[in-house]
């Protein structure tokens, strides 16, 4: 990897970490609250008192864009015919959409904390797509991103994407 590519990847990673950390602060603060042994404050997806979390326009648009980009690439990735350079482009596009979602987020703190669990899945899948995560493959990256989208449609109120994703 040349110095320019390293600097670009370092900058991109730094920007994403800066966008993600504020939302993780809420979840971390919840784990510091007093609790008994029956009350778990672990960071896991959950519904909002039995209902899906509300979304905002930036979130719906970004998740739809990620789904469309991934679904158009999946056949070639599955067949091993998707060039590594295009995998890098797909990864960059997923990260770009995630950055837009996070930077334009207008969710309340609890919904935002839930969203950051999905954001972490998306970023992990993006890294797996490029093979930059040791022992990972593009197919694993696709699965991780699809799992994130599935979790999003299960826990967030986005009927348009849920309908597209299920068909």
Residue pairs with C-beta under 8 A, 6 or more apart in sequence:
1 9
12 92
12 95
15 99
16 95
16 98
16 99
16 123
19 98
19 99
19 102
19 103
20 102
20 116
20 119
20 120
20 123
23 102
23 105
23 112
23 113
23 115
23 116
23 119
24 113
24 116
26 109
26 110
26 112
26 113
27 43
27 113
27 116
30 41
30 113
31 41
31 42
31 43
33 41
35 41
43 113
43 117
44 117
45 114
45 117
45 118
45 151
45 154
45 155
46 114
46 155
47 53
47 155
48 54
48 110
48 111
51 157
52 154
52 155
52 156
52 157
53 107
53 110
53 111
53 114
53 115
53 155
53 156
53 157
54 107
54 108
54 111
54 156
54 157
55 107
55 156
55 157
55 158
56 104
56 105
56 106
56 107
58 100
58 101
58 104
58 105
58 106
59 101
59 105
59 107
59 115
59 156
59 158
60 158
60 160
60 161
61 100
62 97
62 98
62 100
62 101
63 97
63 101
63 149
63 152
63 158
63 161
64 160
64 161
64 164
65 93
65 97
66 93
66 94
66 97
66 98
66 122
66 145
66 149
67 149
67 161
67 164
67 165
69 90
69 93
69 94
69 97
70 90
70 94
70 142
70 145
70 146
70 149
73 82
73 86
73 90
73 142
74 142
76 82
77 87
77 138
77 139
77 142
78 139
78 142
82 138
84 130
84 131
87 129
87 130
87 131
87 138
87 141
88 130
90 129
91 126
91 127
91 129
91 130
91 141
94 122
94 123
94 125
94 126
94 129
94 145
95 123
95 126
98 119
98 122
98 123
98 126
101 115
101 119
102 119
105 112
105 115
107 115
111 156
114 155
114 156
115 156
117 151
118 148
118 151
118 152
118 155
118 156
121 144
121 145
121 147
121 148
121 151
122 145
122 148
124 133
124 144
125 140
125 141
125 142
125 143
125 144
125 145
125 146
125 147
125 148
126 141
126 145
127 133
127 136
127 141
128 136
128 137
128 138
128 140
128 141
128 144
129 138
129 141
129 142
129 145
130 138
130 141
131 137
131 138
149 161
149 165
150 165
152 158
152 161
153 161
153 162
153 165
153 166
